[in-house]
Amino acid sequence: MAKKRKRSSDAPASAAVEKPDDSAPERPERTLFGFKDQPDSPAEPASKDAGPFFRNKEKVLITCSRRIIYRYRHLMQNVVSLLPHAKKDSKVESKQSKGSALNELVELRSCSSCLFFECRKQKDLYLWMVKSPAGPSVKFLVNAVHTMEELKLTGNHLKGSRPLLTFSSNFDQQPHWKLLKEMITQIFATPKDHRKAKPFHDHVFVFSIVDDHIWFRNYQISVPHNEIDKVDKGGLDTMTLVEVGPRYCLNPIKIFGGSFGGPTLYENPFYVSPNQIRALEKRKKAGKYAKKVKAKVRRKMHEMENTLEPDEFADLWKGED
């Protein structure tokens, strides 16, 4: 039989050797601008004056009105595919009470902004760009619409990648353009570390002001990937821009102080509604018809005033048949 090992319960406490701590150091907290550095000495407390850390949680609700035509619906789908932080919802009836319904919908979907594509008479497209629930909100008329499927351009970029936003210099000239620039930046800029976003930039959103209209373009940043032609840091001369689409033009109509309404902060003095343009075109066409009618009346009056004398040779050959 094997002998039992004696248990030494009288072992001194000093004989026990403490094992070294092999655990990994605590990972620093991640912030919007990278990892937050920990203080060098653990005894040194964090400063109480430092404010709470800001994390961009921007979410955009994109929806449209009922009876929207296919072309404008495709434009809305293109915008949804360009914004990974966007949420798409079902159509909303375009009535006077659409503001309260959309504000409730934005709150239910936990969004802070809204892009509402409103189609009128199956001809005109209006875009509401809204910060909810306190505002402000902007109403645009959308012109010169060209979707990705329609253009068939050669540019291509990864879906969900973060865009670079560029603005023309005249956005800083007047207060209403500065407000529009800030709203566009908050809505179209993809938040960092968003779960659906890719952590790099490979395309550019270009917003330019020409003739008091905002023109939108989307370009791919094309970089050579050969081992020989690798781009150095800051080597912008070898990069090229290839257009992807879509294209559209925004004509600002009014800027409101609230969400989908409120006090008017700015009104475009050069805006002419599409209904007035169509009415002028009809009047021009009606003017052409009125000119034709007047010409016929003048011809009849001229014939009555200047009657032709009877032809003396008209009945010359009648009796010989």
Solvent accessible surface area in square Angstrom, and as a share of the most:
residue,aa,sasa,rsa
1,M,243,1.08
2,A,98,0.76
3,K,196,0.83
4,K,190,0.81
5,R,224,0.82
6,K,187,0.79
7,R,231,0.84
8,S,92,0.59
9,S,105,0.68
10,D,130,0.67
11,A,63,0.49
12,P,90,0.56
13,A,97,0.75
14,S,105,0.68
15,A,63,0.49
16,A,79,0.61
17,V,136,0.78
18,E,159,0.71
19,K,185,0.79
20,P,108,0.68
21,D,126,0.65
22,D,131,0.68
23,S,81,0.52
24,A,89,0.69
25,P,127,0.80
26,E,142,0.64
27,R,175,0.64
28,P,48,0.30
29,E,102,0.46
30,R,122,0.45
31,T,14,0.08
32,L,27,0.14
33,F,181,0.75
34,G,24,0.23
35,F,93,0.39
36,K,92,0.39
37,D,131,0.68
38,Q,96,0.43
39,P,76,0.48
40,D,150,0.78
41,S,46,0.30
42,P,136,0.85
43,A,95,0.74
44,E,104,0.46
45,P,114,0.72
46,A,87,0.67
47,S,79,0.51
48,K,199,0.84
49,D,140,0.73
50,A,74,0.57
51,G,59,0.57
52,P,135,0.85
53,F,72,0.30
54,F,139,0.58
55,R,97,0.36
56,N,46,0.24
57,K,149,0.63
58,E,19,0.08
59,K,66,0.28
60,V,0,0.00
61,L,0,0.00
62,I,0,0.00
63,T,0,0.00
64,C,3,0.02
65,S,0,0.00
66,R,116,0.42
67,R,151,0.55
68,I,13,0.06
69,I,47,0.24
70,Y,144,0.55
71,R,86,0.31
72,Y,24,0.09
73,R,78,0.28
74,H,56,0.25
75,L,2,0.01
76,M,5,0.02
77,Q,73,0.33
78,N,9,0.04
79,V,4,0.03
80,V,36,0.20
81,S,40,0.26
82,L,11,0.05
83,L,2,0.01
84,P,17,0.11
85,H,3,0.01
86,A,15,0.12
87,K,54,0.23
88,K,96,0.41
89,D,28,0.15
90,S,81,0.53
91,K,77,0.32
92,V,20,0.12
93,E,56,0.25
94,S,33,0.21
95,K,125,0.53
96,Q,183,0.81
97,S,70,0.45
98,K,26,0.11
99,G,12,0.12
100,S,76,0.49
101,A,48,0.38
102,L,0,0.00
103,N,42,0.21
104,E,107,0.48
105,L,38,0.19
106,V,1,0.01
107,E,136,0.61
108,L,130,0.64
109,R,81,0.29
110,S,78,0.50
111,C,15,0.09
112,S,37,0.24
113,S,0,0.00
114,C,0,0.00
115,L,1,0.01
116,F,0,0.00
117,F,5,0.02
118,E,0,0.00
119,C,10,0.06
120,R,103,0.38
121,K,135,0.57
122,Q,106,0.47
123,K,118,0.50
124,D,14,0.07
125,L,0,0.00
126,Y,20,0.08
127,L,6,0.03
128,W,18,0.06
129,M,0,0.00
130,V,0,0.00
131,K,33,0.14
132,S,17,0.11
133,P,118,0.74
134,A,84,0.65
135,G,17,0.16
136,P,31,0.19
137,S,0,0.00
138,V,0,0.00
139,K,38,0.16
140,F,0,0.00
141,L,13,0.06
142,V,7,0.04
143,N,57,0.29
144,A,49,0.38
145,V,9,0.05
146,H,62,0.28
147,T,5,0.03
148,M,49,0.22
149,E,100,0.45
150,E,84,0.38
151,L,40,0.20
152,K,174,0.74
153,L,62,0.31
154,T,126,0.73
155,G,11,0.10
156,N,108,0.55
157,H,32,0.14
158,L,85,0.42
159,K,143,0.61
160,G,8,0.08
161,S,1,0.01
162,R,52,0.19
163,P,10,0.06
164,L,76,0.38
165,L,40,0.20
166,T,59,0.34
167,F,46,0.19
168,S,34,0.22
169,S,98,0.63
170,N,41,0.21
171,F,0,0.00
172,D,80,0.41
173,Q,134,0.59
174,Q,87,0.39
175,P,110,0.69
176,H,24,0.11
177,W,14,0.05
178,K,107,0.45
179,L,55,0.27
180,L,0,0.00
181,K,61,0.26
182,E,90,0.41
183,M,5,0.02
184,I,0,0.00
185,T,49,0.29
186,Q,71,0.32
187,I,0,0.00
188,F,7,0.03
189,A,30,0.23
190,T,6,0.04
191,P,3,0.02
192,K,65,0.27
193,D,67,0.35
194,H,35,0.16
195,R,199,0.73
196,K,107,0.45
197,A,18,0.14
198,K,74,0.31
199,P,119,0.75
200,F,92,0.38
201,H,81,0.36
202,D,28,0.15
203,H,1,0.01
204,V,12,0.07
205,F,0,0.00
206,V,35,0.20
207,F,1,0.01
208,S,32,0.21
209,I,16,0.08
210,V,78,0.45
211,D,120,0.62
212,D,62,0.32
213,H,47,0.21
214,I,0,0.00
215,W,81,0.29
216,F,2,0.01
217,R,57,0.21
218,N,0,0.00
219,Y,54,0.21
220,Q,44,0.20
221,I,32,0.16
222,S,35,0.23
223,V,43,0.25
224,P,44,0.28
225,H,162,0.72
226,N,93,0.48
227,E,138,0.62
228,I,163,0.83
229,D,73,0.38
230,K,127,0.54
231,V,40,0.23
232,D,114,0.59
233,K,210,0.89
234,G,65,0.62
235,G,19,0.19
236,L,126,0.63
237,D,130,0.68
238,T,74,0.43
239,M,66,0.29
240,T,77,0.45
241,L,103,0.51
242,V,43,0.25
243,E,29,0.13
244,V,17,0.10
245,G,0,0.00
246,P,0,0.00
247,R,67,0.24
248,Y,7,0.03
249,C,2,0.01
250,L,2,0.01
251,N,12,0.06
252,P,3,0.02
253,I,17,0.09
254,K,60,0.25
255,I,1,0.01
256,F,27,0.11
257,G,24,0.23
258,G,17,0.16
259,S,19,0.12
260,F,24,0.10
261,G,21,0.20
262,G,51,0.49
263,P,97,0.61
264,T,70,0.41
265,L,108,0.54
266,Y,52,0.20
267,E,104,0.46
268,N,14,0.07
269,P,102,0.64
270,F,153,0.64
271,Y,51,0.20
272,V,72,0.42
273,S,27,0.17
274,P,15,0.09
275,N,73,0.37
276,Q,107,0.48
277,I,82,0.42
278,R,59,0.22
279,A,38,0.30
280,L,93,0.47
281,E,93,0.42
282,K,146,0.62
283,R,164,0.60
284,K,147,0.62
285,K,142,0.60
286,A,61,0.47
287,G,30,0.28
288,K,135,0.57
289,Y,150,0.57
290,A,43,0.34
291,K,145,0.62
292,K,133,0.56
293,V,63,0.36
294,K,124,0.52
295,A,46,0.35
296,K,138,0.58
297,V,82,0.47
298,R,153,0.56
299,R,145,0.53
300,K,133,0.56
301,M,98,0.44
302,H,96,0.43
303,E,91,0.41
304,M,140,0.62
305,E,130,0.58
306,N,82,0.42
307,T,107,0.62
308,L,174,0.86
309,E,158,0.71
310,P,129,0.81
311,D,95,0.49
312,E,144,0.65
313,F,128,0.53
314,A,65,0.50
315,D,97,0.50
316,L,97,0.48
317,W,170,0.60
318,K,142,0.60
319,G,78,0.75
320,E,130,0.59
321,D,167,0.87
